[in-house]
Amino acid sequence: MPTRTVLAAAALLVSATGASATGASAASTDPRHAHPAAAPAAALKQCAENALTVRAAASGEDHVLRLSVKNHSSHACLVGHVPLVTYGDLDGAAVPFPLSGSATYKLDAGKTAHASVRSVSASGDADARSVGYIVVAANPVHHGQKFTAASLSEPGGLRVWSPVTTLWQPTRDLADEVLAESVGAGALKV
């Protein structure tokens, strides 16, 4: 899947470039924006894709989906710090909020992490395009799970323009809270 790899690399590059612009002091004082503690490289491995269950569901709010990833293995492992969310055959992926480097997120055995994604920025509703599916991956090297628009309560298609996703969070409420803070963050300023 060369295209997917290029998209993943581009998403990580964009987030790594923006990481210094977000300011370390904000990230260090708010646990929702904090980068996870780095685990010794030898101690934890990347989660195998078949050890994870990735889900996406409608949230009840316009243009907002809730994502989750559960570790079914018997040991902790690492996923990407940001879910990789791509829309149909459109180029690019949802931009992480807050901007984040290519860190990893430790997912303990049997635990679930949550994220929220807004597919249309406040300024882009008129310019939004419609797609028939999204693909969500917990790690950029994974193929990801495909979710049709109909399965996400959008039988007419998912509208998308400057999508924004949260980092993985320990609870759904925290993911929703971070997404609420992201209003206006859909357009990257470089």
C-alpha positions in Angstrom: 0.0 0.0 0.0 2.5 2.7 -1.1 -0.1 5.4 -1.1 -1.2 4.7 2.5 2.5 4.7 3.6 3.0 8.1 1.9 -0.1 9.5 3.5 1.0 8.2 6.9 4.5 9.6 6.5 3.0 13.0 5.4 0.7 13.1 8.4 3.6 12.3 10.8 5.8 14.9 9.1 3.1 17.6 9.3 2.5 16.8 13.0 6.3 16.7 13.8 6.8 20.0 12.0 3.9 21.6 14.0 5.0 20.2 17.4 7.4 22.9 18.1 4.9 25.6 17.3 2.4 24.4 19.9 4.6 25.2 22.8 5.9 22.6 25.3 4.5 24.5 28.3 0.9 24.0 27.3 1.5 20.3 26.6 3.2 19.7 30.0 0.5 21.3 32.1 -2.5 19.6 30.6 -2.6 15.8 30.8 -4.9 15.6 27.8 -2.2 17.1 25.6 0.8 15.5 27.3 3.0 13.2 25.3 3.1 9.7 26.8 6.1 8.8 28.8 8.6 7.1 26.5 9.0 3.5 27.3 12.3 1.7 26.8 12.4 0.6 23.2 13.3 -2.9 24.1 10.5 -3.2 26.7 7.5 -2.5 24.5 6.8 -3.5 20.9 4.4 -2.1 18.4 0.9 -3.6 18.7 0.3 -6.3 16.0 -2.7 -5.2 13.9 -4.5 -8.5 14.6 -4.2 -7.8 18.4 -6.3 -4.7 18.1 -9.9 -3.9 17.5 -10.4 -0.5 15.9 -13.9 1.0 15.9 -15.6 4.1 14.6 -19.1 5.3 15.5 -21.4 8.2 15.0 -21.3 10.6 18.0 -24.7 12.2 17.6 -23.0 15.5 16.8 -22.8 16.8 13.2 -19.6 15.7 11.4 -18.1 14.1 14.5 -17.1 10.5 14.9 -15.8 8.6 17.9 -12.9 6.3 17.5 -11.5 3.6 19.7 -8.8 1.0 19.7 -8.7 -2.0 22.1 -5.6 -4.2 22.8 -6.7 -7.8 23.0 -3.2 -9.2 23.6 -1.9 -10.3 27.0 0.8 -7.6 27.2 1.1 -3.8 26.8 2.1 -2.6 23.4 2.5 0.6 21.4 0.2 2.3 18.8 0.7 5.6 17.1 0.0 8.6 19.3 -2.5 9.8 16.8 -5.1 7.7 14.9 -4.6 7.7 11.2 -7.9 8.7 9.7 -8.3 8.9 5.9 -11.4 9.8 3.9 -12.3 7.7 0.9 -9.8 8.2 -1.9 -9.0 11.8 -1.0 -5.4 12.7 -0.4 -4.2 13.3 3.1 -5.4 12.4 6.6 -7.1 14.2 9.5 -4.7 16.6 11.2 -4.0 15.9 14.8 -5.0 18.3 17.6 -3.0 19.3 19.3 -0.2 19.0 16.8 2.0 16.2 17.9 5.3 14.5 16.9 5.5 10.9 15.9 5.4 9.6 19.5 3.7 6.4 20.5 0.9 5.7 22.9 1.2 2.8 25.4 -1.9 0.6 25.3 -2.1 -1.8 28.2 -3.4 -5.4 27.8 -7.2 -5.4 27.6 -7.4 -1.6 27.6 -9.1 0.8 25.2 -8.0 4.2 24.0 -10.4 6.8 22.5 -10.2 9.6 20.0 -12.7 12.0 18.3 -12.6 13.3 14.8 -14.4 16.2 13.2 -14.6 15.8 9.4 -15.7 19.4 8.5 -14.1 22.6 9.9 -16.5 25.4 10.7 -15.2 27.4 7.7 -15.4 24.6 5.2 -19.0 23.4 5.2 -19.7 25.0 1.8 -16.6 23.5 0.3 -16.9 20.0 1.8 -16.7 16.9 -0.4 -18.6 13.7 0.2 -17.0 10.2 0.5 -18.4 6.7 0.9 -16.0 5.5 3.6 -13.2 6.2 6.0 -10.2 4.1 7.0 -8.9 4.2 10.6 -5.6 2.8 11.7 -4.0 2.8 15.1 -0.5 2.7 13.6 0.5 4.3 10.3 2.0 0.9 9.1 -1.3 -0.9 9.7 -3.8 -1.3 6.8 -6.6 -0.1 9.1 -10.3 -0.8 9.3 -12.7 0.5 6.7 -16.0 2.0 7.8 -18.7 2.8 5.3 -20.7 6.0 5.5 -23.9 4.0 6.0 -22.4 2.2 9.0 -21.6 5.6 10.5 -25.2 6.8 10.1 -24.4 8.9 7.0 -26.1 6.9 4.2 -25.7 9.9 1.8 -21.9 10.0 2.4 -19.5 11.5 4.9 -18.8 15.2 4.3 -15.2 16.2 4.7 -13.2 19.5 4.7 -10.0 20.0 6.8 -10.7 17.1 9.2 -9.2 17.2 12.7 -8.6 14.3 15.0 -7.6 14.2 18.7 -4.7 12.2 20.0 -5.6 8.9 21.7 -7.0 9.5 25.1 -7.8 7.2 28.0 -11.5 8.0 28.0 -14.1 9.0 25.5 -15.1 12.1 27.5 -11.5 13.4 27.3 -11.4 12.8 23.6 -14.6 14.8 23.2 -13.3 17.6 25.4 -10.1 17.9 23.4 -12.0 17.9 20.1 -14.2 20.8 21.5 -11.0 22.8 22.1 -10.0 22.2 18.5 -12.7 24.4 16.9 -10.9 26.5 14.2 -7.8 24.2 14.2 -8.7 22.4 10.9 -6.7 24.7 8.7 -3.0 24.2 9.2 -1.0 27.4 9.3 2.6 26.7 8.3 
